[in-house]
Amino acid sequence: MAAPAQPEPAVDEFVAVMRRLRAECPWKREQTHRSLVRYLLEETYEAVDAIDAGEVSGDWSHLAEELGDLLLQVVFHAVVAEERGDFDLDDVARGITAKMVRRNPHVFGDLADDPAADDLDAAAVNDLWQQVKAREKADRPVDDGIPSALPALLYADKVLDRLERAGTPADLVADPADADAAVGERLLALVAEARAAGVDPEQALRDAVRERL
């Protein structure tokens, strides 16, 4: 008697489903990387909402659902790219695996056997990550790889971080003669203040707004 067929791993099964949908569903067949952007953004923000809700309720089942919707977007893009001969989901996974290994030398690299690695805290590990990343992207503009379409607070936070790491902190003196610029500079100064205090300005503002609802 033949051995019973082993079930496909869940991700492989999902990729197979998406391939079939691309072949047999008219709407999904018409989608492109560009047409899917809006859904990628929407699902990202819905996952953020689910995280905020989970922190309050302690129920994380909604986050599992939203992460599934995000996974749909990742796999959808990968299947579109696979059809074009650009890359597939395995290429995506191999790329991010290599990056994780490369940027975590305290776990996988030369520092893994150093007893001092056991004493690294989260801030030190983040600094190490940024050092490896900076070596990979040497001689590139300071804002290279930072999407300008990020929410403004998050964009400011990441640019200030890059400037600080490059040794060129931003000049945060506002010009009161220009009201619009002055407001922008004060907001930027608040982001710098949040960074100095170890506070995520995007999350802090989101929490403050929710408390008013």
Rosetta blueprint (number, residue, H / E / L):
1 M L
2 A L
3 A L
4 P L
5 A L
6 Q L
7 P L
8 E L
9 P L
10 A H
11 V H
12 D H
13 E H
14 F H
15 V H
16 A H
17 V H
18 M H
19 R H
20 R H
21 L H
22 R H
23 A H
24 E H
25 C L
26 P H
27 W H
28 K H
29 R H
30 E H
31 Q L
32 T L
33 H L
34 R L
35 S L
36 L L
37 V H
38 R H
39 Y H
40 L H
41 L H
42 E H
43 E H
44 T H
45 Y H
46 E H
47 A H
48 V H
49 D H
50 A H
51 I H
52 D H
53 A H
54 G H
55 E H
56 V H
57 S H
58 G L
59 D L
60 W L
61 S H
62 H H
63 L H
64 A H
65 E H
66 E H
67 L H
68 G H
69 D H
70 L H
71 L H
72 L H
73 Q H
74 V H
75 V H
76 F H
77 H H
78 A H
79 V H
80 V H
81 A H
82 E H
83 E H
84 R H
85 G L
86 D L
87 F L
88 D L
89 L H
90 D H
91 D H
92 V H
93 A H
94 R H
95 G H
96 I H
97 T H
98 A H
99 K H
100 M H
101 V H
102 R H
103 R H
104 N L
105 P L
106 H L
107 V L
108 F L
109 G L
110 D H
111 L H
112 A H
113 D H
114 D L
115 P H
116 A H
117 A H
118 D H
119 D H
120 L L
121 D L
122 A H
123 A H
124 A H
125 V H
126 N H
127 D H
128 L H
129 W H
130 Q H
131 Q H
132 V H
133 K H
134 A H
135 R H
136 E H
137 K L
138 A L
139 D L
140 R L
141 P L
142 V L
143 D L
144 D L
145 G L
146 I L
147 P L
148 S L
149 A L
150 L L
151 P L
152 A H
153 L H
154 L H
155 Y H
156 A H
157 D H
158 K H
159 V H
160 L H
161 D H
162 R H
163 L H
164 E H
165 R H
166 A L
167 G L
168 T L
169 P L
170 A L
171 D L
172 L L
173 V L
174 A L
175 D L
176 P L
177 A L
178 D L
179 A H
180 D H
181 A H
182 A H
183 V H
184 G H
185 E H
186 R H
187 L H
188 L H
189 A H
190 L H
191 V H
192 A H
193 E H
194 A H
195 R H
196 A H
197 A L
198 G L
199 V L
200 D L
201 P H
202 E H
203 Q H
204 A H
205 L H
206 R H
207 D H
208 A H
209 V H
210 R H
211 E H
212 R H
213 L L
